[in-house]
């Protein structure tokens, strides 16, 4: 039935809305009641979860993950080798392990930057149908990238290229959006600048304004939002001129672009955790010392860009860039810790992973405890609301679509040797 009542906890609905001794009643997998405790709300026989001394939060949302990447965090495998040598089914199984890690960490929804032909759309459908336990998956089936662009250079030279691995020119870009929509896309991901792959530089722009505009126009015609990987300032500028919905990373954002984003409601997904992991532990996670140094400037500029965006009033949605060994699944809390470290209150940080994330996804039923929302909730140490680092170890229960999946995840952790640090 997917019914549950979570009672007597501090129910957190947002920065200025909470119930000190609240009740959350989920019926049929959806929120049916949230508010002060009332004895007449919950029917007899409904499973109950006592949250006394704890806080009740909406399930959290990570808006930028690479799900189908290496899940064996103690066995370093370079990302390009994993992509080039593992089969689609292997990648999907790694992705499912990663999804359980995220769920155990309290992230009940993931916005996935997909890999072509791996099966993330199908995995999302299986979870939605209740056939598998997992987080909600909001999926771009694969990225749109130009020849010699960031996504193209994700793959090693020995990898055989296929039709539509890349798209060059306005017409090809437009057709790529249509192909992805037909493949079940929830949103479109485009590479609008270089990155850190071998053979490229992050300051390189990818795609012309005309190509990006074709992608955005086509996507918006089908009610699909567009996420632009844009590290360089020129990549950000072109993306904003084309009308993308979110800037992913945005490391070299300046005040002018931030003001544009604030005026037009463009979201920033900072992905600070990825750079943080690389700087702190990169050489033990598959990067050379030179590789860590190459990332240092982008790391420092991402922190500056975060401050610029906040000062301008840009909407910030939480995203980690979780990806294989370099930024492990299950450690999503680190992104929120960095937001607090660099100026946000705990409530502001939590809002990036709840209400703002919901707005970015255009999914009012995720990241929320409003009536009718997906019945995803966390019971956590109440001290989390004053100290975000408590989220690391302070999760008591994870409720997914009205089912308490805590025991399932604990058993899976032992069986699969999952690491939730």
Secondary structure, 3 states (H helix, E strand, C coil): CCCEEEEEEEEEEECCEEEEEEEEEEECCEEEEEEECCCCCCCCCCCEEECCCEEEEECEEEEEECCCCCCCCCCCCCHHHHHHHCCHHHHHHHHHHHHHHHHHCCEEEEEEECCCCCCHHHHHHHHHCCCCCCCEEEEECCEECCCCCCCHHHCCCCCCCCCCCCCCCHHHHHHHHHHHHHCCCCEEEEECECCCCCCCCCCCECCCHHHHHHHHHHHHHCCCEEEEEECCHHHHHHHHHHCCCEEEECCCCCHHHHHHHHHHCCEEECCHHHHHHHHHHHHHCCCCHHHHHHHHHHHHHHHHHHHHHHHHCCEECCCCCEECCCECCCCCHHHHHHHHHCCCCHHHHHHHCCHHHHHHHCCCCCCCCCCCCECCEEEEEHHHHCCHHHHHCCEEEEEECCEECHHHHHHHHHHHCCCCC
